[in-house]
Amino acid sequence: MFTVIFGRPGCPFCVRAKDLAEKLTAERDDFSYRYIDIHAEGITKADLEKSAGKPVETVPQIFVDEKHVGGFTDFEAWAKANLGLYQ
């Protein structure tokens, strides 16, 4: 499965999402991810809302296999439910 994390510099939840994705990448052969800095790439909140299909207020915004999961807390819960993650 391929995960995309949209984040920005200085965002503590973005760092946590990246750390979790790194852990999953190291532990699983079927998981990889890409982190996208929305400021560096010129991605706006409106762009993220279009991709997510609903309003977004915060980053990170995380997609697994192109399906919107949500923010860090949602991603962590998804990983626990779907990948057996125990932190």
Biopython code that builds the backbone (N, CA, C, O; Angstrom):
import numpy as np
from Bio.PDB.StructureBuilder import StructureBuilder

atoms = [
    (1, "MET", "N", (0.834, -1.175, 0.000)),
    (1, "MET", "CA", (0.000, 0.000, 0.000)),
    (1, "MET", "C", (0.880, 1.239, 0.000)),
    (1, "MET", "O", (1.959, 1.256, 0.592)),
    (2, "PHE", "N", (0.403, 2.261, -0.667)),
    (2, "PHE", "CA", (1.177, 3.491, -0.801)),
    (2, "PHE", "C", (0.432, 4.626, -0.112)),
    (2, "PHE", "O", (-0.745, 4.870, -0.381)),
    (3, "THR", "N", (1.129, 5.308, 0.771)),
    (3, "THR", "CA", (0.549, 6.391, 1.562)),
    (3, "THR", "C", (1.190, 7.709, 1.168)),
    (3, "THR", "O", (2.399, 7.792, 0.952)),
    (4, "VAL", "N", (0.354, 8.740, 1.079)),
    (4, "VAL", "CA", (0.849, 10.091, 0.815)),
    (4, "VAL", "C", (0.452, 10.959, 1.996)),
    (4, "VAL", "O", (-0.713, 11.004, 2.391)),
    (5, "ILE", "N", (1.441, 11.647, 2.552)),
    (5, "ILE", "CA", (1.231, 12.547, 3.682)),
    (5, "ILE", "C", (1.472, 13.968, 3.199)),
    (5, "ILE", "O", (2.575, 14.301, 2.765)),
    (6, "PHE", "N", (0.453, 14.798, 3.273)),
    (6, "PHE", "CA", (0.581, 16.216, 2.942)),
    (6, "PHE", "C", (0.770, 16.966, 4.248)),
    (6, "PHE", "O", (-0.093, 16.922, 5.126)),
    (7, "GLY", "N", (1.900, 17.655, 4.379)),
    (7, "GLY", "CA", (2.193, 18.372, 5.609)),
    (7, "GLY", "C", (2.893, 19.682, 5.321)),
    (7, "GLY", "O", (3.041, 20.097, 4.172)),
    (8, "ARG", "N", (3.321, 20.324, 6.402)),
    (8, "ARG", "CA", (4.036, 21.592, 6.270)),
    (8, "ARG", "C", (5.134, 21.662, 7.329)),
    (8, "ARG", "O", (5.077, 20.969, 8.344)),
    (9, "PRO", "N", (6.135, 22.509, 7.077)),
    (9, "PRO", "CA", (7.223, 22.655, 8.052)),
    (9, "PRO", "C", (6.702, 23.167, 9.397)),
    (9, "PRO", "O", (5.777, 23.979, 9.445)),
    (10, "GLY", "N", (7.303, 22.687, 10.480)),
    (10, "GLY", "CA", (6.962, 23.172, 11.813)),
    (10, "GLY", "C", (5.691, 22.579, 12.392)),
    (10, "GLY", "O", (5.211, 23.043, 13.426)),
    (11, "CYS", "N", (5.141, 21.568, 11.751)),
    (11, "CYS", "CA", (3.888, 20.950, 12.202)),
    (11, "CYS", "C", (4.212, 19.683, 12.994)),
    (11, "CYS", "O", (4.693, 18.708, 12.418)),
    (12, "PRO", "N", (3.955, 19.682, 14.310)),
    (12, "PRO", "CA", (4.314, 18.504, 15.113)),
    (12, "PRO", "C", (3.545, 17.239, 14.718)),
    (12, "PRO", "O", (4.098, 16.142, 14.790)),
    (13, "PHE", "N", (2.292, 17.374, 14.307)),
    (13, "PHE", "CA", (1.530, 16.189, 13.901)),
    (13, "PHE", "C", (2.020, 15.655, 12.562)),
    (13, "PHE", "O", (1.905, 14.459, 12.293)),
    (14, "CYS", "N", (2.562, 16.523, 11.725)),
    (14, "CYS", "CA", (3.167, 16.076, 10.462)),
    (14, "CYS", "C", (4.401, 15.229, 10.748)),
    (14, "CYS", "O", (4.630, 14.207, 10.102)),
    (15, "VAL", "N", (5.187, 15.665, 11.719)),
    (15, "VAL", "CA", (6.384, 14.910, 12.120)),
    (15, "VAL", "C", (5.968, 13.550, 12.668)),
    (15, "VAL", "O", (6.588, 12.536, 12.347)),
    (16, "ARG", "N", (4.936, 13.523, 13.482)),
    (16, "ARG", "CA", (4.469, 12.251, 14.050)),
    (16, "ARG", "C", (3.951, 11.319, 12.958)),
    (16, "ARG", "O", (4.189, 10.112, 13.001)),
    (17, "ALA", "N", (3.247, 11.880, 11.984)),
    (17, "ALA", "CA", (2.740, 11.062, 10.874)),
    (17, "ALA", "C", (3.899, 10.473, 10.075)),
    (17, "ALA", "O", (3.874, 9.303, 9.695)),
    (18, "LYS", "N", (4.920, 11.305, 9.823)),
    (18, "LYS", "CA", (6.102, 10.833, 9.095)),
    (18, "LYS", "C", (6.829, 9.741, 9.880)),
    (18, "LYS", "O", (7.267, 8.741, 9.311)),
    (19, "ASP", "N", (6.951, 9.944, 11.185)),
    (19, "ASP", "CA", (7.612, 8.939, 12.036)),
    (19, "ASP", "C", (6.850, 7.612, 12.002)),
    (19, "ASP", "O", (7.461, 6.546, 11.926)),
    (20, "LEU", "N", (5.531, 7.678, 12.057)),
    (20, "LEU", "CA", (4.724, 6.464, 12.004)),
    (20, "LEU", "C", (4.876, 5.779, 10.641)),
    (20, "LEU", "O", (4.989, 4.555, 10.563)),
    (21, "ALA", "N", (4.878, 6.569, 9.582)),
    (21, "ALA", "CA", (5.053, 6.002, 8.240)),
    (21, "ALA", "C", (6.435, 5.356, 8.102)),
    (21, "ALA", "O", (6.565, 4.303, 7.476)),
    (22, "GLU", "N", (7.458, 5.973, 8.676)),
    (22, "GLU", "CA", (8.810, 5.392, 8.666)),
    (22, "GLU", "C", (8.817, 4.042, 9.387)),
    (22, "GLU", "O", (9.404, 3.072, 8.908)),
    (23, "LYS", "N", (8.161, 3.998, 10.532)),
    (23, "LYS", "CA", (8.084, 2.761, 11.320)),
    (23, "LYS", "C", (7.381, 1.670, 10.511)),
    (23, "LYS", "O", (7.848, 0.532, 10.461)),
    (24, "LEU", "N", (6.267, 2.018, 9.883)),
    (24, "LEU", "CA", (5.527, 1.029, 9.090)),
    (24, "LEU", "C", (6.345, 0.560, 7.888)),
    (24, "LEU", "O", (6.311, -0.619, 7.536)),
    (25, "THR", "N", (7.074, 1.475, 7.262)),
    (25, "THR", "CA", (7.919, 1.125, 6.121)),
    (25, "THR", "C", (9.011, 0.138, 6.546)),
    (25, "THR", "O", (9.318, -0.812, 5.826)),
    (26, "ALA", "N", (9.586, 0.377, 7.720)),
    (26, "ALA", "CA", (10.658, -0.488, 8.217)),
    (26, "ALA", "C", (10.133, -1.869, 8.605)),
    (26, "ALA", "O", (10.835, -2.868, 8.447)),
    (27, "GLU", "N", (8.903, -1.929, 9.110)),
    (27, "GLU", "CA", (8.357, -3.187, 9.629)),
    (27, "GLU", "C", (7.632, -4.022, 8.586)),
    (27, "GLU", "O", (7.467, -5.229, 8.763)),
    (28, "ARG", "N", (7.196, -3.391, 7.499)),
    (28, "ARG", "CA", (6.337, -4.098, 6.541)),
    (28, "ARG", "C", (6.890, -3.995, 5.130)),
    (28, "ARG", "O", (7.399, -2.949, 4.727)),
    (29, "ASP", "N", (6.789, -5.080, 4.389)),
    (29, "ASP", "CA", (7.210, -5.071, 2.989)),
    (29, "ASP", "C", (6.156, -4.447, 2.086)),
    (29, "ASP", "O", (6.460, -4.033, 0.967)),
    (30, "ASP", "N", (4.916, -4.377, 2.568)),
    (30, "ASP", "CA", (3.812, -3.919, 1.724)),
    (30, "ASP", "C", (3.412, -2.466, 1.990)),
    (30, "ASP", "O", (2.331, -2.043, 1.581)),
    (31, "PHE", "N", (4.265, -1.698, 2.667)),
    (31, "PHE", "CA", (3.940, -0.313, 2.996)),
    (31, "PHE", "C", (5.052, 0.612, 2.539)),
    (31, "PHE", "O", (6.226, 0.362, 2.812)),
    (32, "SER", "N", (4.685, 1.682, 1.843)),
    (32, "SER", "CA", (5.636, 2.743, 1.503)),
    (32, "SER", "C", (4.878, 4.060, 1.530)),
    (32, "SER", "O", (3.648, 4.084, 1.494)),
    (33, "TYR", "N", (5.627, 5.153, 1.595)),
    (33, "TYR", "CA", (4.966, 6.444, 1.675)),
    (33, "TYR", "C", (5.783, 7.535, 1.002)),
    (33, "TYR", "O", (6.966, 7.376, 0.701)),
    (34, "ARG", "N", (5.098, 8.649, 0.780)),
    (34, "ARG", "CA", (5.749, 9.859, 0.278)),
    (34, "ARG", "C", (5.234, 11.023, 1.106)),
    (34, "ARG", "O", (4.032, 11.155, 1.335)),
    (35, "TYR", "N", (6.152, 11.861, 1.548)),
    (35, "TYR", "CA", (5.782, 13.070, 2.281)),
    (35, "TYR", "C", (5.854, 14.246, 1.315)),
    (35, "TYR", "O", (6.843, 14.415, 0.602)),
    (36, "ILE", "N", (4.806, 15.052, 1.296)),
    (36, "ILE", "CA", (4.773, 16.218, 0.414)),
    (36, "ILE", "C", (4.618, 17.473, 1.269)),
    (36, "ILE", "O", (3.645, 17.620, 2.009)),
    (37, "ASP", "N", (5.587, 18.368, 1.154)),
    (37, "ASP", "CA", (5.546, 19.661, 1.833)),
    (37, "ASP", "C", (4.628, 20.576, 1.015)),
    (37, "ASP", "O", (4.972, 20.979, -0.096)),
    (38, "ILE", "N", (3.463, 20.897, 1.574)),
    (38, "ILE", "CA", (2.478, 21.669, 0.805)),
    (38, "ILE", "C", (2.975, 23.075, 0.487)),
    (38, "ILE", "O", (2.597, 23.641, -0.539)),
    (39, "HIS", "N", (3.811, 23.646, 1.344)),
    (39, "HIS", "CA", (4.349, 24.985, 1.057)),
    (39, "HIS", "C", (5.336, 24.932, -0.099)),
    (39, "HIS", "O", (5.273, 25.758, -1.010)),
    (40, "ALA", "N", (6.243, 23.968, -0.070)),
    (40, "ALA", "CA", (7.252, 23.845, -1.127)),
    (40, "ALA", "C", (6.616, 23.517, -2.474)),
    (40, "ALA", "O", (7.103, 23.949, -3.519)),
    (41, "GLU", "N", (5.515, 22.744, -2.444)),
    (41, "GLU", "CA", (4.858, 22.314, -3.680)),
    (41, "GLU", "C", (3.753, 23.268, -4.136)),
    (41, "GLU", "O", (3.182, 23.085, -5.212)),
    (42, "GLY", "N", (3.448, 24.291, -3.319)),
    (42, "GLY", "CA", (2.408, 25.251, -3.689)),
    (42, "GLY", "C", (1.001, 24.676, -3.635)),
    (42, "GLY", "O", (0.127, 25.100, -4.391)),
    (43, "ILE", "N", (0.779, 23.723, -2.754)),
    (43, "ILE", "CA", (-0.538, 23.097, -2.608)),
    (43, "ILE", "C", (-1.338, 23.885, -1.576)),
    (43, "ILE", "O", (-0.846, 24.181, -0.487)),
    (44, "THR", "N", (-2.570, 24.217, -1.928)),
    (44, "THR", "CA", (-3.417, 25.018, -1.047)),
    (44, "THR", "C", (-4.405, 24.131, -0.284)),
    (44, "THR", "O", (-4.578, 22.951, -0.587)),
    (45, "LYS", "N", (-5.042, 24.740, 0.712)),
    (45, "LYS", "CA", (-6.089, 24.046, 1.459)),
    (45, "LYS", "C", (-7.214, 23.626, 0.509)),
    (45, "LYS", "O", (-7.774, 22.538, 0.647)),
    (46, "ALA", "N", (-7.540, 24.482, -0.445)),
    (46, "ALA", "CA", (-8.584, 24.161, -1.430)),
    (46, "ALA", "C", (-8.196, 22.928, -2.257)),
    (46, "ALA", "O", (-9.046, 22.095, -2.571)),
    (47, "ASP", "N", (-6.913, 22.819, -2.604)),
    (47, "ASP", "CA", (-6.437, 21.638, -3.339)),
    (47, "ASP", "C", (-6.645, 20.367, -2.511)),
    (47, "ASP", "O", (-7.107, 19.345, -3.019)),
    (48, "LEU", "N", (-6.295, 20.455, -1.229)),
    (48, "LEU", "CA", (-6.454, 19.291, -0.352)),
    (48, "LEU", "C", (-7.924, 18.938, -0.180)),
    (48, "LEU", "O", (-8.286, 17.761, -0.154)),
    (49, "GLU", "N", (-8.774, 19.963, -0.062)),
    (49, "GLU", "CA", (-10.213, 19.711, 0.085)),
    (49, "GLU", "C", (-10.778, 19.018, -1.148)),
    (49, "GLU", "O", (-11.633, 18.139, -1.042)),
    (50, "LYS", "N", (-10.292, 19.420, -2.316)),
    (50, "LYS", "CA", (-10.742, 18.797, -3.557)),
    (50, "LYS", "C", (-10.349, 17.315, -3.567)),
    (50, "LYS", "O", (-11.154, 16.460, -3.936)),
    (51, "SER", "N", (-9.124, 17.017, -3.167)),
    (51, "SER", "CA", (-8.659, 15.630, -3.134)),
    (51, "SER", "C", (-9.380, 14.809, -2.067)),
    (51, "SER", "O", (-9.719, 13.647, -2.288)),
    (52, "ALA", "N", (-9.611, 15.430, -0.903)),
    (52, "ALA", "CA", (-10.246, 14.716, 0.206)),
    (52, "ALA", "C", (-11.750, 14.570, 0.006)),
    (52, "ALA", "O", (-12.369, 13.651, 0.544)),
    (53, "GLY", "N", (-12.333, 15.480, -0.770)),
    (53, "GLY", "CA", (-13.769, 15.434, -0.970)),
    (53, "GLY", "C", (-14.559, 16.012, 0.179)),
    (53, "GLY", "O", (-15.769, 15.808, 0.277)),
    (54, "LYS", "N", (-13.870, 16.744, 1.059)),
    (54, "LYS", "CA", (-14.545, 17.384, 2.192)),
    (54, "LYS", "C", (-13.639, 18.486, 2.732)),
    (54, "LYS", "O", (-12.451, 18.528, 2.410)),
    (55, "PRO", "N", (-14.194, 19.381, 3.555)),
    (55, "PRO", "CA", (-13.365, 20.460, 4.111)),
    (55, "PRO", "C", (-12.238, 19.913, 4.986)),
    (55, "PRO", "O", (-12.420, 18.944, 5.723)),
    (56, "VAL", "N", (-11.082, 20.547, 4.892)),
    (56, "VAL", "CA", (-9.965, 20.198, 5.771)),
    (56, "VAL", "C", (-9.494, 21.467, 6.466)),
    (56, "VAL", "O", (-9.395, 22.528, 5.849)),
    (57, "GLU", "N", (-9.210, 21.345, 7.739)),
    (57, "GLU", "CA", (-8.790, 22.499, 8.525)),
    (57, "GLU", "C", (-7.322, 22.440, 8.907)),
    (57, "GLU", "O", (-6.701, 23.471, 9.167)),
    (58, "THR", "N", (-6.766, 21.232, 8.939)),
    (58, "THR", "CA", (-5.416, 21.061, 9.470)),
    (58, "THR", "C", (-4.580, 20.167, 8.568)),
    (58, "THR", "O", (-5.098, 19.508, 7.665)),
    (59, "VAL", "N", (-3.291, 20.157, 8.826)),
    (59, "VAL", "CA", (-2.391, 19.170, 8.248)),
    (59, "VAL", "C", (-1.814, 18.386, 9.421)),
    (59, "VAL", "O", (-1.765, 18.901, 10.538)),
    (60, "PRO", "N", (-1.385, 17.177, 9.193)),
    (60, "PRO", "CA", (-1.281, 16.521, 7.898)),
    (60, "PRO", "C", (-2.643, 16.050, 7.393)),
    (60, "PRO", "O", (-3.590, 15.870, 8.158)),
    (61, "GLN", "N", (-2.701, 15.861, 6.094)),
    (61, "GLN", "CA", (-3.819, 15.160, 5.468)),
    (61, "GLN", "C", (-3.202, 13.927, 4.806)),
    (61, "GLN", "O", (-2.241, 14.028, 4.044)),
    (62, "ILE", "N", (-3.766, 12.783, 5.109)),
    (62, "ILE", "CA", (-3.128, 11.518, 4.749)),
    (62, "ILE", "C", (-4.064, 10.673, 3.888)),
    (62, "ILE", "O", (-5.254, 10.528, 4.170)),
    (63, "PHE", "N", (-3.478, 10.124, 2.830)),
    (63, "PHE", "CA", (-4.211, 9.272, 1.890)),
    (63, "PHE", "C", (-3.493, 7.929, 1.804)),
    (63, "PHE", "O", (-2.273, 7.880, 1.649)),
    (64, "VAL", "N", (-4.250, 6.847, 1.903)),
    (64, "VAL", "CA", (-3.695, 5.507, 1.743)),
    (64, "VAL", "C", (-4.318, 4.911, 0.483)),
    (64, "VAL", "O", (-5.538, 4.781, 0.377)),
    (65, "ASP", "N", (-3.471, 4.559, -0.450)),
    (65, "ASP", "CA", (-3.947, 4.056, -1.749)),
    (65, "ASP", "C", (-5.012, 4.980, -2.340)),
    (65, "ASP", "O", (-6.050, 4.533, -2.828)),
    (66, "GLU", "N", (-4.724, 6.271, -2.281)),
    (66, "GLU", "CA", (-5.560, 7.347, -2.834)),
    (66, "GLU", "C", (-6.881, 7.548, -2.100)),
    (66, "GLU", "O", (-7.722, 8.322, -2.556)),
    (67, "LYS", "N", (-7.081, 6.862, -0.964)),
    (67, "LYS", "CA", (-8.288, 7.039, -0.161)),
    (67, "LYS", "C", (-7.949, 7.932, 1.028)),
    (67, "LYS", "O", (-6.984, 7.676, 1.748)),
    (68, "HIS", "N", (-8.749, 8.985, 1.232)),
    (68, "HIS", "CA", (-8.494, 9.922, 2.317)),
    (68, "HIS", "C", (-8.736, 9.255, 3.663)),
    (68, "HIS", "O", (-9.819, 8.727, 3.918)),
    (69, "VAL", "N", (-7.722, 9.283, 4.522)),
    (69, "VAL", "CA", (-7.833, 8.712, 5.858)),
    (69, "VAL", "C", (-8.123, 9.808, 6.870)),
    (69, "VAL", "O", (-8.927, 9.609, 7.781)),
    (70, "GLY", "N", (-7.475, 10.975, 6.724)),
    (70, "GLY", "CA", (-7.664, 12.080, 7.656)),
    (70, "GLY", "C", (-6.328, 12.604, 8.137)),
    (70, "GLY", "O", (-5.344, 12.620, 7.398)),
    (71, "GLY", "N", (-6.309, 13.033, 9.390)),
    (71, "GLY", "CA", (-5.092, 13.573, 9.990)),
    (71, "GLY", "C", (-4.287, 12.501, 10.701)),
    (71, "GLY", "O", (-4.503, 11.308, 10.490)),
    (72, "PHE", "N", (-3.352, 12.934, 11.550)),
    (72, "PHE", "CA", (-2.475, 11.969, 12.217)),
    (72, "PHE", "C", (-3.242, 10.988, 13.092)),
    (72, "PHE", "O", (-3.002, 9.783, 13.028)),
    (73, "THR", "N", (-4.165, 11.494, 13.912)),
    (73, "THR", "CA", (-4.910, 10.626, 14.820)),
    (73, "THR", "C", (-5.699, 9.580, 14.039)),
    (73, "THR", "O", (-5.773, 8.418, 14.437)),
    (74, "ASP", "N", (-6.286, 10.007, 12.924)),
    (74, "ASP", "CA", (-7.033, 9.076, 12.064)),
    (74, "ASP", "C", (-6.085, 8.034, 11.457)),
    (74, "ASP", "O", (-6.419, 6.852, 11.379)),
    (75, "PHE", "N", (-4.912, 8.482, 11.033)),
    (75, "PHE", "CA", (-3.918, 7.586, 10.434)),
    (75, "PHE", "C", (-3.440, 6.552, 11.450)),
    (75, "PHE", "O", (-3.317, 5.369, 11.133)),
    (76, "GLU", "N", (-3.174, 7.005, 12.662)),
    (76, "GLU", "CA", (-2.736, 6.087, 13.713)),
    (76, "GLU", "C", (-3.826, 5.041, 13.998)),
    (76, "GLU", "O", (-3.527, 3.854, 14.124)),
    (77, "ALA", "N", (-5.084, 5.481, 14.098)),
    (77, "ALA", "CA", (-6.191, 4.558, 14.337)),
    (77, "ALA", "C", (-6.345, 3.594, 13.156)),
    (77, "ALA", "O", (-6.609, 2.408, 13.353)),
    (78, "TRP", "N", (-6.180, 4.101, 11.935)),
    (78, "TRP", "CA", (-6.262, 3.255, 10.747)),
    (78, "TRP", "C", (-5.174, 2.183, 10.776)),
    (78, "TRP", "O", (-5.435, 1.018, 10.476)),
    (79, "ALA", "N", (-3.962, 2.580, 11.135)),
    (79, "ALA", "CA", (-2.837, 1.637, 11.187)),
    (79, "ALA", "C", (-3.084, 0.557, 12.243)),
    (79, "ALA", "O", (-2.768, -0.612, 12.023)),
    (80, "LYS", "N", (-3.645, 0.948, 13.379)),
    (80, "LYS", "CA", (-3.951, -0.035, 14.426)),
    (80, "LYS", "C", (-5.027, -1.004, 13.955)),
    (80, "LYS", "O", (-4.933, -2.207, 14.202)),
    (81, "ALA", "N", (-6.043, -0.489, 13.283)),
    (81, "ALA", "CA", (-7.165, -1.317, 12.844)),
    (81, "ALA", "C", (-6.807, -2.211, 11.657)),
    (81, "ALA", "O", (-7.256, -3.355, 11.578)),
    (82, "ASN", "N", (-6.005, -1.692, 10.745)),
    (82, "ASN", "CA", (-5.742, -2.405, 9.496)),
    (82, "ASN", "C", (-4.397, -3.095, 9.404)),
    (82, "ASN", "O", (-4.230, -4.035, 8.627)),
    (83, "LEU", "N", (-3.444, -2.638, 10.186)),
    (83, "LEU", "CA", (-2.093, -3.193, 10.079)),
    (83, "LEU", "C", (-1.603, -3.821, 11.379)),
    (83, "LEU", "O", (-0.458, -4.263, 11.469)),
    (84, "GLY", "N", (-2.458, -3.859, 12.368)),
    (84, "GLY", "CA", (-2.074, -4.452, 13.639)),
    (84, "GLY", "C", (-1.011, -3.670, 14.380)),
    (84, "GLY", "O", (-0.216, -4.247, 15.121)),
    (85, "LEU", "N", (-0.990, -2.355, 14.186)),
    (85, "LEU", "CA", (0.031, -1.517, 14.818)),
    (85, "LEU", "C", (-0.241, -1.399, 16.311)),
    (85, "LEU", "O", (-1.357, -1.108, 16.740)),
    (86, "TYR", "N", (0.805, -1.630, 17.084)),
    (86, "TYR", "CA", (0.738, -1.392, 18.537)),
    (86, "TYR", "C", (1.938, -0.557, 18.890)),
    (86, "TYR", "O", (3.078, -0.982, 18.704)),
    (87, "GLN", "N", (1.685, 0.641, 19.402)),
    (87, "GLN", "CA", (2.817, 1.514, 19.735)),
    (87, "GLN", "C", (3.113, 1.471, 21.203)),
    (87, "GLN", "O", (4.034, 2.144, 21.666)),
]
sb = StructureBuilder()
sb.init_structure("model")
sb.init_model(0)
sb.init_chain("A")
sb.init_seg("    ")
for serial, (resi, resn, name, xyz) in enumerate(atoms, 1):
    if name == "N":
        sb.init_residue(resn, " ", resi, " ")
    sb.init_atom(name, np.array(xyz, "f"), 0.0, 1.0, " ", f" {name:<3s}", serial, name[0])
structure = sb.get_structure()
